[in-house]
Amino acid sequence: MARIAGVDLPPNKRLWVGLTAIYGIGQQRARSLAEKANVDAVKKIKDLTEEEVTRLRAAIEAEGRVEGDLRKEMQMNVRRLIEIQCYRGLRHRRNLPVRGQRTHTNARTRKGPRKGAVAAKKKVMARK
């Protein structure tokens, strides 16, 4: 089983698809990395040799940030926006859409499930 950047790649998938399991690598970047490492992108991950995995690992490290480093950087960017109290930072803090979407209707993914109006309990009148 190939392990690159702390992620176990799915063995039954092709290389360019399996590399997308690494945070920060999409389809296009996966294909270009395979090309730089001189590895066939349509080869299954379980069929890769140790030398090919090593070349891939080196190509990914040379290319730039992935996984933990990238997640940390993204988190720091959001934290910086919140600290300087810019509009985008305030939207992040309130868990509302950041990029100008409407919130009167929609935005349920960001806002979470609807909080229904709590109906006042009706007192049952005692019948005589």
MOPAC internal coordinates of N, CA, C and O (Angstrom, degrees):
PM7 1SCF
backbone

  N    0.0000 0     0.00 0     0.00 0    0    0    0
  C    1.4553 1     0.00 0     0.00 0    1    0    0
  C    1.5251 1   108.82 1     0.00 0    2    1    0
  O    1.2310 1   120.93 1   -49.68 1    3    2    1
  N    1.3219 1   115.82 1   130.32 1    3    2    1
  C    1.4632 1   120.72 1  -178.65 1    5    3    2
  C    1.5276 1   110.05 1   -82.58 1    6    5    3
  O    1.2310 1   121.28 1   -48.44 1    7    6    5
  N    1.3165 1   115.16 1   131.56 1    7    6    5
  C    1.4653 1   120.74 1   177.58 1    9    7    6
  C    1.5179 1   107.87 1  -123.85 1   10    9    7
  O    1.2310 1   120.91 1   -66.18 1   11   10    9
  N    1.3463 1   115.87 1   113.82 1   11   10    9
  C    1.4552 1   121.25 1  -178.65 1   13   11   10
  C    1.5189 1   108.26 1  -127.43 1   14   13   11
  O    1.2310 1   120.31 1   -46.32 1   15   14   13
  N    1.3201 1   117.02 1   133.68 1   15   14   13
  C    1.4718 1   124.15 1   178.87 1   17   15   14
  C    1.5286 1   111.90 1    54.74 1   18   17   15
  O    1.2310 1   120.71 1  -145.05 1   19   18   17
  N    1.3324 1   116.25 1    34.95 1   19   18   17
  C    1.4599 1   120.47 1   177.15 1   21   19   18
  C    1.5119 1   114.11 1    78.04 1   22   21   19
  O    1.2310 1   119.50 1  -166.62 1   23   22   21
  N    1.3338 1   118.56 1    13.38 1   23   22   21
  C    1.4600 1   122.24 1  -178.73 1   25   23   22
  C    1.5233 1   108.98 1  -122.95 1   26   25   23
  O    1.2310 1   120.53 1   -48.92 1   27   26   25
  N    1.3349 1   116.59 1   131.08 1   27   26   25
  C    1.4584 1   120.62 1   173.66 1   29   27   26
  C    1.5226 1   107.85 1   -79.33 1   30   29   27
  O    1.2310 1   120.75 1   -59.70 1   31   30   29
  N    1.3282 1   116.18 1   120.30 1   31   30   29
  C    1.4567 1   120.12 1  -179.55 1   33   31   30
  C    1.5303 1   109.65 1   -80.61 1   34   33   31
  O    1.2310 1   119.74 1   -38.97 1   35   34   33
  N    1.3357 1   118.09 1   141.03 1   35   34   33
  C    1.4715 1   120.38 1  -179.60 1   37   35   34
  C    1.5335 1   110.62 1   -65.24 1   38   37   35
  O    1.2310 1   119.35 1   -57.58 1   39   38   37
  N    1.3302 1   118.85 1   122.42 1   39   38   37
  C    1.4644 1   121.64 1  -170.63 1   41   39   38
  C    1.5266 1   115.09 1   -68.28 1   42   41   39
  O    1.2310 1   119.30 1   151.16 1   43   42   41
  N    1.3228 1   118.95 1   -28.84 1   43   42   41
  C    1.4610 1   120.58 1  -173.77 1   45   43   42
  C    1.5151 1   113.75 1   -90.00 1   46   45   43
  O    1.2310 1   119.65 1  -176.75 1   47   46   45
  N    1.3167 1   118.28 1     3.25 1   47   46   45
  C    1.4634 1   120.53 1  -179.52 1   49   47   46
  C    1.5234 1   110.22 1  -100.88 1   50   49   47
  O    1.2310 1   121.23 1   -19.10 1   51   50   49
  N    1.3155 1   115.26 1   160.90 1   51   50   49
  C    1.4619 1   120.32 1   176.62 1   53   51   50
  C    1.5278 1   108.62 1   -70.04 1   54   53   51
  O    1.2310 1   120.77 1   -21.06 1   55   54   53
  N    1.3155 1   116.12 1   158.94 1   55   54   53
  C    1.4620 1   121.49 1  -173.40 1   57   55   54
  C    1.5260 1   112.05 1   -58.90 1   58   57   55
  O    1.2310 1   119.99 1   132.49 1   59   58   57
  N    1.3396 1   117.62 1   -47.51 1   59   58   57
  C    1.4623 1   119.54 1  -175.77 1   61   59   58
  C    1.5145 1   111.82 1   -66.86 1   62   61   59
  O    1.2310 1   119.65 1   152.35 1   63   62   61
  N    1.3388 1   118.27 1   -27.65 1   63   62   61
  C    1.4681 1   121.01 1   176.85 1   65   63   62
  C    1.5251 1   109.56 1   -79.49 1   66   65   63
  O    1.2310 1   120.45 1   137.71 1   67   66   65
  N    1.3230 1   116.74 1   -42.29 1   67   66   65
  C    1.4654 1   121.35 1  -178.00 1   69   67   66
  C    1.5142 1   113.29 1   -64.89 1   70   69   67
  O    1.2310 1   120.59 1   145.98 1   71   70   69
  N    1.3385 1   116.47 1   -34.02 1   71   70   69
  C    1.4709 1   119.49 1   179.53 1   73   71   70
  C    1.5278 1   111.80 1   -66.18 1   74   73   71
  O    1.2310 1   119.94 1   157.13 1   75   74   73
  N    1.3308 1   117.72 1   -22.87 1   75   74   73
  C    1.4703 1   119.68 1   179.35 1   77   75   74
  C    1.5256 1   111.71 1   -71.00 1   78   77   75
  O    1.2310 1   119.90 1   171.74 1   79   78   77
  N    1.3413 1   117.80 1    -8.26 1   79   78   77
  C    1.4680 1   120.58 1   174.96 1   81   79   78
  C    1.5216 1   110.83 1   -71.51 1   82   81   79
  O    1.2310 1   120.54 1   164.45 1   83   82   81
  N    1.3318 1   116.57 1   -15.55 1   83   82   81
  C    1.4693 1   121.43 1   178.01 1   85   83   82
  C    1.5233 1   107.97 1   -85.78 1   86   85   83
  O    1.2310 1   120.18 1   -51.06 1   87   86   85
  N    1.3208 1   117.25 1   128.94 1   87   86   85
  C    1.4636 1   122.19 1  -179.01 1   89   87   86
  C    1.5199 1   109.20 1   -63.61 1   90   89   87
  O    1.2310 1   120.74 1   -54.45 1   91   90   89
  N    1.3185 1   116.18 1   125.55 1   91   90   89
  C    1.4523 1   121.06 1   179.18 1   93   91   90
  C    1.5172 1   113.21 1   102.04 1   94   93   91
  O    1.2310 1   120.13 1   176.78 1   95   94   93
  N    1.3364 1   117.36 1    -3.22 1   95   94   93
  C    1.4643 1   120.64 1   177.26 1   97   95   94
  C    1.5163 1   108.42 1  -118.27 1   98   97   95
  O    1.2310 1   121.01 1   -62.13 1   99   98   97
  N    1.3212 1   115.67 1   117.87 1   99   98   97
  C    1.4551 1   121.92 1   176.51 1  101   99   98
  C    1.5119 1   109.61 1  -100.57 1  102  101   99
  O    1.2310 1   120.73 1     9.78 1  103  102  101
  N    1.3238 1   116.22 1  -170.22 1  103  102  101
  C    1.4620 1   120.64 1  -176.09 1  105  103  102
  C    1.5205 1   111.96 1   -64.57 1  106  105  103
  O    1.2310 1   120.28 1   133.11 1  107  106  105
  N    1.3215 1   117.07 1   -46.89 1  107  106  105
  C    1.4636 1   119.96 1  -177.18 1  109  107  106
  C    1.5263 1   111.52 1   -65.25 1  110  109  107
  O    1.2310 1   120.77 1   136.29 1  111  110  109
  N    1.3221 1   116.13 1   -43.71 1  111  110  109
  C    1.4645 1   119.90 1  -179.55 1  113  111  110
  C    1.5261 1   110.77 1   -66.93 1  114  113  111
  O    1.2310 1   120.22 1   145.26 1  115  114  113
  N    1.3399 1   117.19 1   -34.74 1  115  114  113
  C    1.4598 1   121.03 1   178.48 1  117  115  114
  C    1.5274 1   110.39 1   -63.54 1  118  117  115
  O    1.2310 1   120.47 1   136.76 1  119  118  117
  N    1.3153 1   116.70 1   -43.24 1  119  118  117
  C    1.4744 1   120.15 1   179.34 1  121  119  118
  C    1.5267 1   111.20 1   -64.99 1  122  121  119
  O    1.2310 1   120.51 1   138.03 1  123  122  121
  N    1.3325 1   116.63 1   -41.97 1  123  122  121
  C    1.4636 1   118.95 1  -179.21 1  125  123  122
  C    1.5310 1   111.04 1   -68.57 1  126  125  123
  O    1.2310 1   120.05 1   144.43 1  127  126  125
  N    1.3320 1   117.51 1   -35.57 1  127  126  125
  C    1.4683 1   120.38 1   177.10 1  129  127  126
  C    1.5305 1   111.10 1   -65.02 1  130  129  127
  O    1.2310 1   120.69 1   138.91 1  131  130  129
  N    1.3211 1   116.29 1   -41.09 1  131  130  129
  C    1.4682 1   119.98 1   178.89 1  133  131  130
  C    1.5264 1   110.01 1   -63.38 1  134  133  131
  O    1.2310 1   120.78 1   141.24 1  135  134  133
  N    1.3269 1   116.11 1   -38.76 1  135  134  133
  C    1.4589 1   120.30 1   178.99 1  137  135  134
  C    1.5322 1   111.11 1   -65.95 1  138  137  135
  O    1.2310 1   120.49 1   136.93 1  139  138  137
  N    1.3534 1   116.67 1   -43.07 1  139  138  137
  C    1.4667 1   120.75 1   179.51 1  141  139  138
  C    1.5236 1   112.11 1   -64.21 1  142  141  139
  O    1.2310 1   121.05 1   146.36 1  143  142  141
  N    1.3495 1   115.60 1   -33.64 1  143  142  141
  C    1.4622 1   119.93 1  -178.29 1  145  143  142
  C    1.5271 1   111.87 1   -87.16 1  146  145  143
  O    1.2310 1   120.01 1  -176.39 1  147  146  145
  N    1.3344 1   117.58 1     3.61 1  147  146  145
  C    1.4730 1   122.64 1  -178.12 1  149  147  146
  C    1.5247 1   112.22 1    55.44 1  150  149  147
  O    1.2310 1   121.09 1  -132.42 1  151  150  149
  N    1.3453 1   115.52 1    47.58 1  151  150  149
  C    1.4577 1   121.90 1   177.92 1  153  151  150
  C    1.5238 1   107.33 1  -123.13 1  154  153  151
  O    1.2310 1   120.62 1   -38.61 1  155  154  153
  N    1.3262 1   116.42 1   141.39 1  155  154  153
  C    1.4620 1   120.72 1   179.36 1  157  155  154
  C    1.5285 1   109.11 1   -69.64 1  158  157  155
  O    1.2310 1   120.09 1   -57.59 1  159  158  157
  N    1.3322 1   117.43 1   122.41 1  159  158  157
  C    1.4657 1   122.20 1  -174.63 1  161  159  158
  C    1.5174 1   112.75 1   -71.04 1  162  161  159
  O    1.2310 1   119.81 1   158.40 1  163  162  161
  N    1.3410 1   117.97 1   -21.60 1  163  162  161
  C    1.4641 1   119.68 1  -178.24 1  165  163  162
  C    1.5360 1   112.43 1   -94.66 1  166  165  163
  O    1.2310 1   120.58 1  -177.79 1  167  166  165
  N    1.3138 1   116.50 1     2.21 1  167  166  165
  C    1.4615 1   121.72 1   177.59 1  169  167  166
  C    1.5232 1   109.49 1   -72.55 1  170  169  167
  O    1.2310 1   120.30 1   -37.55 1  171  170  169
  N    1.3398 1   117.03 1   142.45 1  171  170  169
  C    1.4621 1   120.19 1   177.57 1  173  171  170
  C    1.5353 1   109.41 1   -70.56 1  174  173  171
  O    1.2310 1   121.05 1   -31.36 1  175  174  173
  N    1.3199 1   115.59 1   148.64 1  175  174  173
  C    1.4659 1   120.04 1  -176.42 1  177  175  174
  C    1.5262 1   111.32 1   -64.98 1  178  177  175
  O    1.2310 1   120.14 1   145.18 1  179  178  177
  N    1.3326 1   117.34 1   -34.82 1  179  178  177
  C    1.4702 1   119.22 1  -179.49 1  181  179  178
  C    1.5284 1   112.05 1   -68.00 1  182  181  179
  O    1.2310 1   120.19 1   160.31 1  183  182  181
  N    1.3415 1   117.24 1   -19.69 1  183  182  181
  C    1.4650 1   121.00 1  -179.57 1  185  183  182
  C    1.5296 1   113.48 1   -90.54 1  186  185  183
  O    1.2310 1   119.76 1   179.63 1  187  186  185
  N    1.3313 1   118.06 1    -0.37 1  187  186  185
  C    1.4673 1   121.14 1  -179.45 1  189  187  186
  C    1.5250 1   110.47 1   -72.60 1  190  189  187
  O    1.2310 1   120.85 1   -36.58 1  191  190  189
  N    1.3137 1   115.98 1   143.42 1  191  190  189
  C    1.4624 1   120.28 1   175.07 1  193  191  190
  C    1.5301 1   108.71 1   -85.66 1  194  193  191
  O    1.2310 1   120.90 1   -14.23 1  195  194  193
  N    1.3243 1   115.88 1   165.77 1  195  194  193
  C    1.4699 1   120.53 1   179.21 1  197  195  194
  C    1.5256 1   111.00 1   -62.25 1  198  197  195
  O    1.2310 1   120.53 1   143.71 1  199  198  197
  N    1.3260 1   116.60 1   -36.29 1  199  198  197
  C    1.4653 1   120.41 1  -179.72 1  201  199  198
  C    1.5329 1   110.40 1   -65.03 1  202  201  199
  O    1.2310 1   120.44 1   138.50 1  203  202  201
  N    1.3526 1   116.76 1   -41.50 1  203  202  201
  C    1.4631 1   120.42 1   178.94 1  205  203  202
  C    1.5275 1   111.07 1   -64.84 1  206  205  203
  O    1.2310 1   120.59 1   139.60 1  207  206  205
  N    1.3221 1   116.48 1   -40.40 1  207  206  205
  C    1.4741 1   120.68 1   178.26 1  209  207  206
  C    1.5228 1   109.94 1   -63.71 1  210  209  207
  O    1.2310 1   120.46 1   140.17 1  211  210  209
  N    1.3209 1   116.72 1   -39.83 1  211  210  209
  C    1.4634 1   120.96 1   178.76 1  213  211  210
  C    1.5250 1   111.13 1   -64.53 1  214  213  211
  O    1.2310 1   120.50 1   137.53 1  215  214  213
  N    1.3374 1   116.66 1   -42.47 1  215  214  213
  C    1.4752 1   120.31 1   177.52 1  217  215  214
  C    1.5225 1   111.26 1   -63.68 1  218  217  215
  O    1.2310 1   120.57 1   139.70 1  219  218  217
  N    1.3372 1   116.52 1   -40.30 1  219  218  217
  C    1.4679 1   120.59 1   177.48 1  221  219  218
  C    1.5273 1   110.96 1   -62.39 1  222  221  219
  O    1.2310 1   121.40 1   134.65 1  223  222  221
  N    1.3342 1   114.93 1   -45.35 1  223  222  221
  C    1.4651 1   120.46 1  -179.89 1  225  223  222
  C    1.5304 1   110.56 1   -59.08 1  226  225  223
  O    1.2310 1   120.67 1   137.44 1  227  226  225
  N    1.3362 1   116.32 1   -42.56 1  227  226  225
  C    1.4668 1   121.05 1   179.41 1  229  227  226
  C    1.5267 1   110.98 1   -66.32 1  230  229  227
  O    1.2310 1   120.22 1   140.34 1  231  230  229
  N    1.3283 1   117.19 1   -39.66 1  231  230  229
  C    1.4660 1   121.11 1   179.81 1  233  231  230
  C    1.5247 1   110.76 1   -65.52 1  234  233  231
  O    1.2310 1   120.32 1   140.34 1  235  234  233
  N    1.3210 1   116.99 1   -39.66 1  235  234  233
  C    1.4681 1   120.85 1  -179.89 1  237  235  234
  C    1.5217 1   110.25 1   -67.65 1  238  237  235
  O    1.2310 1   120.28 1   138.07 1  239  238  237
  N    1.3313 1   117.06 1   -41.93 1  239  238  237
  C    1.4747 1   120.29 1   179.29 1  241  239  238
  C    1.5206 1   111.05 1   -65.36 1  242  241  239
  O    1.2310 1   120.10 1   143.40 1  243  242  241
  N    1.3391 1   117.42 1   -36.60 1  243  242  241
  C    1.4648 1   120.84 1   179.86 1  245  243  242
  C    1.5246 1   111.91 1   -73.12 1  246  245  243
  O    1.2310 1   120.74 1   149.77 1  247  246  245
  N    1.3264 1   116.19 1   -30.23 1  247  246  245
  C    1.4764 1   121.63 1  -175.38 1  249  247  246
  C    1.5271 1   112.50 1   -67.18 1  250  249  247
  O    1.2310 1   119.88 1   136.14 1  251  250  249
  N    1.3114 1   117.83 1   -43.86 1  251  250  249
  C    1.4664 1   119.18 1  -178.41 1  253  251  250
  C    1.5135 1   111.84 1   154.90 1  254  253  251
  O    1.2310 1   120.84 1    18.14 1  255  254  253
  N    1.3142 1   116.00 1  -161.86 1  255  254  253
  C    1.4548 1   122.12 1  -174.39 1  257  255  254
  C    1.5354 1   111.86 1   -76.46 1  258  257  255
  O    1.2310 1   121.15 1   -41.46 1  259  258  257
  N    1.3190 1   115.41 1   138.54 1  259  258  257
  C    1.4612 1   122.81 1   172.34 1  261  259  258
  C    1.5219 1   108.04 1  -143.71 1  262  261  259
  O    1.2310 1   120.75 1   -12.46 1  263  262  261
  N    1.3124 1   116.17 1   167.54 1  263  262  261
  C    1.4622 1   124.31 1   177.47 1  265  263  262
  C    1.5247 1   114.15 1    49.06 1  266  265  263
  O    1.2310 1   119.70 1    58.28 1  267  266  265
  N    1.3199 1   118.19 1  -121.72 1  267  266  265
  C    1.4636 1   122.72 1  -171.43 1  269  267  266
  C    1.5121 1   114.40 1   -57.97 1  270  269  267
  O    1.2310 1   120.14 1   135.45 1  271  270  269
  N    1.3308 1   117.35 1   -44.55 1  271  270  269
  C    1.4651 1   120.74 1  -179.49 1  273  271  270
  C    1.5211 1   111.09 1   -62.62 1  274  273  271
  O    1.2310 1   120.49 1   136.97 1  275  274  273
  N    1.3252 1   116.67 1   -43.03 1  275  274  273
  C    1.4606 1   121.15 1  -178.91 1  277  275  274
  C    1.5250 1   110.86 1   -68.34 1  278  277  275
  O    1.2310 1   120.60 1   136.70 1  279  278  277
  N    1.3343 1   116.46 1   -43.30 1  279  278  277
  C    1.4755 1   120.23 1   177.60 1  281  279  278
  C    1.5297 1   110.32 1   -59.69 1  282  281  279
  O    1.2310 1   121.00 1   137.41 1  283  282  281
  N    1.3376 1   115.70 1   -42.59 1  283  282  281
  C    1.4609 1   120.88 1  -179.37 1  285  283  282
  C    1.5264 1   110.48 1   -63.41 1  286  285  283
  O    1.2310 1   120.56 1   136.91 1  287  286  285
  N    1.3338 1   116.53 1   -43.09 1  287  286  285
  C    1.4556 1   120.56 1   179.47 1  289  287  286
  C    1.5300 1   111.74 1   -63.29 1  290  289  287
  O    1.2310 1   120.79 1   137.35 1  291  290  289
  N    1.3366 1   116.09 1   -42.65 1  291  290  289
  C    1.4688 1   120.27 1   179.49 1  293  291  290
  C    1.5357 1   110.21 1   -63.11 1  294  293  291
  O    1.2310 1   121.01 1   138.11 1  295  294  293
  N    1.3224 1   115.67 1   -41.89 1  295  294  293
  C    1.4603 1   120.95 1   179.13 1  297  295  294
  C    1.5317 1   111.13 1   -63.28 1  298  297  295
  O    1.2310 1   120.85 1   139.52 1  299  298  297
  N    1.3320 1   115.98 1   -40.48 1  299  298  297
  C    1.4623 1   120.27 1   178.88 1  301  299  298
  C    1.5301 1   111.17 1   -66.35 1  302  301  299
  O    1.2310 1   120.00 1   143.25 1  303  302  301
  N    1.3326 1   117.60 1   -36.75 1  303  302  301
  C    1.4649 1   120.96 1   177.52 1  305  303  302
  C    1.5192 1   111.06 1   -62.01 1  306  305  303
  O    1.2310 1   120.56 1   135.07 1  307  306  305
  N    1.3349 1   116.54 1   -44.93 1  307  306  305
  C    1.4646 1   120.43 1   179.50 1  309  307  306
  C    1.5238 1   109.93 1   -66.42 1  310  309  307
  O    1.2310 1   120.41 1   138.49 1  311  310  309
  N    1.3365 1   116.82 1   -41.51 1  311  310  309
  C    1.4652 1   121.04 1   179.79 1  313  311  310
  C    1.5324 1   110.83 1   -61.74 1  314  313  311
  O    1.2310 1   120.61 1   141.24 1  315  314  313
  N    1.3460 1   116.45 1   -38.76 1  315  314  313
  C    1.4660 1   120.90 1   178.07 1  317  315  314
  C    1.5293 1   110.39 1   -63.53 1  318  317  315
  O    1.2310 1   119.94 1   137.22 1  319  318  317
  N    1.3308 1   117.73 1   -42.78 1  319  318  317
  C    1.4664 1   121.10 1   178.59 1  321  319  318
  C    1.5218 1   110.83 1   -61.89 1  322  321  319
  O    1.2310 1   120.62 1   139.97 1  323  322  321
  N    1.3320 1   116.42 1   -40.03 1  323  322  321
  C    1.4679 1   120.30 1   179.60 1  325  323  322
  C    1.5222 1   110.01 1   -66.76 1  326  325  323
  O    1.2310 1   120.28 1   138.16 1  327  326  325
  N    1.3324 1   117.08 1   -41.84 1  327  326  325
  C    1.4695 1   121.00 1  -177.89 1  329  327  326
  C    1.5192 1   112.60 1   -64.14 1  330  329  327
  O    1.2310 1   120.00 1   138.40 1  331  330  329
  N    1.3308 1   117.60 1   -41.60 1  331  330  329
  C    1.4682 1   119.14 1  -177.94 1  333  331  330
  C    1.5258 1   111.62 1   -81.40 1  334  333  331
  O    1.2310 1   120.62 1   178.24 1  335  334  333
  N    1.3154 1   116.41 1    -1.76 1  335  334  333
  C    1.4665 1   123.85 1   174.77 1  337  335  334
  C    1.5190 1   112.80 1    56.27 1  338  337  335
  O    1.2310 1   120.92 1  -139.48 1  339  338  337
  N    1.3340 1   115.85 1    40.52 1  339  338  337
  C    1.4579 1   119.06 1   173.56 1  341  339  338
  C    1.5302 1   108.00 1   -79.48 1  342  341  339
  O    1.2310 1   120.47 1    -7.81 1  343  342  341
  N    1.3125 1   116.71 1   172.19 1  343  342  341
  C    1.4572 1   121.46 1  -176.63 1  345  343  342
  C    1.5300 1   111.18 1   -57.96 1  346  345  343
  O    1.2310 1   120.64 1   133.89 1  347  346  345
  N    1.3242 1   116.39 1   -46.11 1  347  346  345
  C    1.4593 1   119.52 1   179.61 1  349  347  346
  C    1.5175 1   111.88 1   -62.33 1  350  349  347
  O    1.2310 1   120.56 1   142.71 1  351  350  349
  N    1.3321 1   116.53 1   -37.29 1  351  350  349
  C    1.4538 1   120.57 1   178.14 1  353  351  350
  C    1.5191 1   112.13 1   -65.34 1  354  353  351
  O    1.2310 1   120.34 1   140.49 1  355  354  353
  N    1.3370 1   116.96 1   -39.51 1  355  354  353
  C    1.4575 1   120.52 1   177.90 1  357  355  354
  C    1.5222 1   110.80 1   -65.26 1  358  357  355
  O    1.2310 1   120.42 1   140.75 1  359  358  357
  N    1.3412 1   116.80 1   -39.25 1  359  358  357
  C    1.4721 1   120.61 1   178.05 1  361  359  358
  C    1.5304 1   110.20 1   -64.24 1  362  361  359
  O    1.2310 1   120.25 1   139.73 1  363  362  361
  N    1.3412 1   117.13 1   -40.27 1  363  362  361
  C    1.4635 1   120.00 1   176.69 1  365  363  362
  C    1.5221 1   109.93 1   -62.38 1  366  365  363
  O    1.2310 1   120.41 1   135.52 1  367  366  365
  N    1.3224 1   116.83 1   -44.48 1  367  366  365
  C    1.4608 1   121.09 1  -177.02 1  369  367  366
  C    1.5267 1   111.60 1   -61.09 1  370  369  367
  O    1.2310 1   120.58 1   142.08 1  371  370  369
  N    1.3489 1   116.50 1   -37.92 1  371  370  369
  C    1.4688 1   120.77 1  -177.94 1  373  371  370
  C    1.5245 1   113.71 1   -89.52 1  374  373  371
  O    1.2310 1   120.28 1  -175.67 1  375  374  373
  N    1.3254 1   117.08 1     4.33 1  375  374  373
  C    1.4667 1   122.06 1  -177.73 1  377  375  374
  C    1.5172 1   112.39 1    54.74 1  378  377  375
  O    1.2310 1   120.91 1  -132.94 1  379  378  377
  N    1.3129 1   115.86 1    47.06 1  379  378  377
  C    1.4550 1   122.59 1   176.29 1  381  379  378
  C    1.5239 1   108.41 1  -115.73 1  382  381  379
  O    1.2310 1   119.59 1   -16.90 1  383  382  381
  N    1.3460 1   118.39 1   163.10 1  383  382  381
  C    1.4657 1   119.28 1   178.58 1  385  383  382
  C    1.5109 1   111.70 1   -58.40 1  386  385  383
  O    1.2310 1   120.54 1   -40.79 1  387  386  385
  N    1.3304 1   116.57 1   139.21 1  387  386  385
  C    1.4560 1   122.61 1  -172.55 1  389  387  386
  C    1.5181 1   111.93 1   -94.17 1  390  389  387
  O    1.2310 1   120.19 1   151.18 1  391  390  389
  N    1.3215 1   117.24 1   -28.82 1  391  390  389
  C    1.4638 1   120.25 1  -167.81 1  393  391  390
  C    1.5218 1   114.39 1  -102.43 1  394  393  391
  O    1.2310 1   119.84 1  -144.84 1  395  394  393
  N    1.3145 1   117.92 1    35.16 1  395  394  393
  C    1.4538 1   120.39 1   169.31 1  397  395  394
  C    1.5130 1   116.05 1    87.13 1  398  397  395
  O    1.2310 1   119.35 1  -171.45 1  399  398  397
  N    1.3404 1   118.84 1     8.55 1  399  398  397
  C    1.4519 1   119.43 1   179.43 1  401  399  398
  C    1.5239 1   110.97 1   -71.47 1  402  401  399
  O    1.2310 1   120.66 1   -23.13 1  403  402  401
  N    1.3145 1   116.34 1   156.87 1  403  402  401
  C    1.4568 1   120.27 1   178.57 1  405  403  402
  C    1.5296 1   110.31 1   -75.23 1  406  405  403
  O    1.2310 1   120.75 1   -29.01 1  407  406  405
  N    1.3283 1   116.17 1   150.99 1  407  406  405
  C    1.4579 1   119.30 1  -179.50 1  409  407  406
  C    1.5187 1   112.70 1  -126.54 1  410  409  407
  O    1.2310 1   119.90 1   176.85 1  411  410  409
  N    1.3439 1   117.80 1    -3.15 1  411  410  409
  C    1.4635 1   119.54 1   178.72 1  413  411  410
  C    1.5220 1   108.84 1   -61.06 1  414  413  411
  O    1.2310 1   120.91 1   133.19 1  415  414  413
  N    1.3225 1   115.87 1   -46.81 1  415  414  413
  C    1.4573 1   121.48 1   168.20 1  417  415  414
  C    1.5206 1   104.93 1  -121.31 1  418  417  415
  O    1.2310 1   120.27 1   -13.99 1  419  418  417
  N    1.2934 1   117.09 1   166.01 1  419  418  417
  C    1.4662 1   123.09 1   179.10 1  421  419  418
  C    1.5365 1   112.19 1    68.73 1  422  421  419
  O    1.2310 1   119.94 1    18.75 1  423  422  421
  N    1.3099 1   117.72 1  -161.25 1  423  422  421
  C    1.4711 1   124.93 1  -176.54 1  425  423  422
  C    1.5231 1   111.99 1    63.51 1  426  425  423
  O    1.2310 1   120.14 1  -153.04 1  427  426  425
  N    1.3375 1   117.33 1    26.96 1  427  426  425
  C    1.4669 1   119.76 1  -176.83 1  429  427  426
  C    1.5289 1   111.34 1   -70.24 1  430  429  427
  O    1.2310 1   119.63 1   150.32 1  431  430  429
  N    1.3063 1   118.31 1   -29.68 1  431  430  429
  C    1.4654 1   119.67 1   179.89 1  433  431  430
  C    1.5170 1   110.04 1   -62.66 1  434  433  431
  O    1.2310 1   120.42 1   134.55 1  435  434  433
  N    1.3007 1   116.80 1   -45.45 1  435  434  433
  C    1.4592 1   121.52 1  -176.89 1  437  435  434
  C    1.5288 1   111.42 1   -77.61 1  438  437  435
  O    1.2310 1   120.27 1   140.65 1  439  438  437
  N    1.3287 1   117.08 1   -39.35 1  439  438  437
  C    1.4621 1   120.60 1  -175.61 1  441  439  438
  C    1.5259 1   113.18 1   -82.36 1  442  441  439
  O    1.2310 1   120.20 1   159.03 1  443  442  441
  N    1.3262 1   117.22 1   -20.97 1  443  442  441
  C    1.4555 1   120.78 1  -179.40 1  445  443  442
  C    1.5193 1   110.86 1    92.41 1  446  445  443
  O    1.2310 1   120.28 1     2.62 1  447  446  445
  N    1.3401 1   117.08 1  -177.38 1  447  446  445
  C    1.4657 1   120.13 1  -178.18 1  449  447  446
  C    1.5264 1   111.92 1   -63.46 1  450  449  447
  O    1.2310 1   121.67 1   -27.31 1  451  450  449
  N    1.3294 1   114.42 1   152.69 1  451  450  449
  C    1.4684 1   119.89 1  -178.79 1  453  451  450
  C    1.5169 1   110.60 1   -61.90 1  454  453  451
  O    1.2310 1   121.77 1   -38.44 1  455  454  453
  N    1.3113 1   114.21 1   141.56 1  455  454  453
  C    1.4545 1   119.97 1   173.94 1  457  455  454
  C    1.5162 1   106.26 1  -100.00 1  458  457  455
  O    1.2310 1   120.53 1   -80.09 1  459  458  457
  N    1.3185 1   116.60 1    99.91 1  459  458  457
  C    1.4585 1   121.57 1  -175.26 1  461  459  458
  C    1.5204 1   111.61 1   -65.69 1  462  461  459
  O    1.2310 1   121.46 1   -25.90 1  463  462  461
  N    1.3232 1   114.82 1   154.10 1  463  462  461
  C    1.4612 1   119.64 1   178.10 1  465  463  462
  C    1.5211 1   108.40 1   -65.52 1  466  465  463
  O    1.2310 1   120.81 1   -50.56 1  467  466  465
  N    1.3106 1   116.05 1   129.44 1  467  466  465
  C    1.4521 1   120.37 1  -178.82 1  469  467  466
  C    1.5131 1   108.04 1   -81.36 1  470  469  467
  O    1.2310 1   121.13 1   -64.02 1  471  470  469
  N    1.3281 1   115.44 1   115.98 1  471  470  469
  C    1.4657 1   119.84 1  -178.55 1  473  471  470
  C    1.5230 1   109.54 1   -77.65 1  474  473  471
  O    1.2310 1   121.15 1   -42.45 1  475  474  473
  N    1.3030 1   115.41 1   137.55 1  475  474  473
  C    1.4645 1   120.04 1   178.16 1  477  475  474
  C    1.5247 1   108.33 1   -69.00 1  478  477  475
  O    1.2310 1   120.95 1   -42.56 1  479  478  477
  N    1.3139 1   115.80 1   137.44 1  479  478  477
  C    1.4615 1   119.47 1  -178.49 1  481  479  478
  C    1.5266 1   108.87 1   -71.43 1  482  481  479
  O    1.2310 1   121.46 1   -49.19 1  483  482  481
  N    1.3137 1   114.81 1   130.81 1  483  482  481
  C    1.4676 1   119.23 1   178.21 1  485  483  482
  C    1.5087 1   108.49 1   -84.05 1  486  485  483
  O    1.2310 1   121.27 1   -46.22 1  487  486  485
  N    1.3106 1   115.18 1   133.78 1  487  486  485
  C    1.4501 1   119.27 1   179.10 1  489  487  486
  C    1.5223 1   108.12 1   -79.31 1  490  489  487
  O    1.2310 1   121.95 1   -47.97 1  491  490  489
  N    1.2905 1   113.87 1   132.03 1  491  490  489
  C    1.4619 1   119.14 1   179.46 1  493  491  490
  C    1.5201 1   108.03 1   -77.87 1  494  493  491
  O    1.2310 1   121.93 1   -57.33 1  495  494  493
  N    1.3111 1   113.90 1   122.67 1  495  494  493
  C    1.4733 1   117.74 1  -179.33 1  497  495  494
  C    1.5196 1   109.60 1   -77.57 1  498  497  495
  O    1.2310 1   121.84 1   -45.65 1  499  498  497
  N    1.2980 1   114.07 1   134.35 1  499  498  497
  C    1.4667 1   118.99 1  -179.59 1  501  499  498
  C    1.5246 1   109.04 1   -72.95 1  502  501  499
  O    1.2310 1   120.47 1   -54.65 1  503  502  501
  N    1.3046 1   116.70 1   125.35 1  503  502  501
  C    1.4761 1   121.23 1   177.94 1  505  503  502
  C    1.5066 1   109.37 1   -94.35 1  506  505  503
  O    1.2310 1   121.53 1   -39.61 1  507  506  505
  N    1.3313 1   114.68 1   140.39 1  507  506  505
  C    1.4756 1   118.95 1  -179.53 1  509  507  506
  C    1.4830 1   110.72 1  -112.92 1  510  509  507
  O    1.2310 1   120.10 1   180.00 1  511  510  509

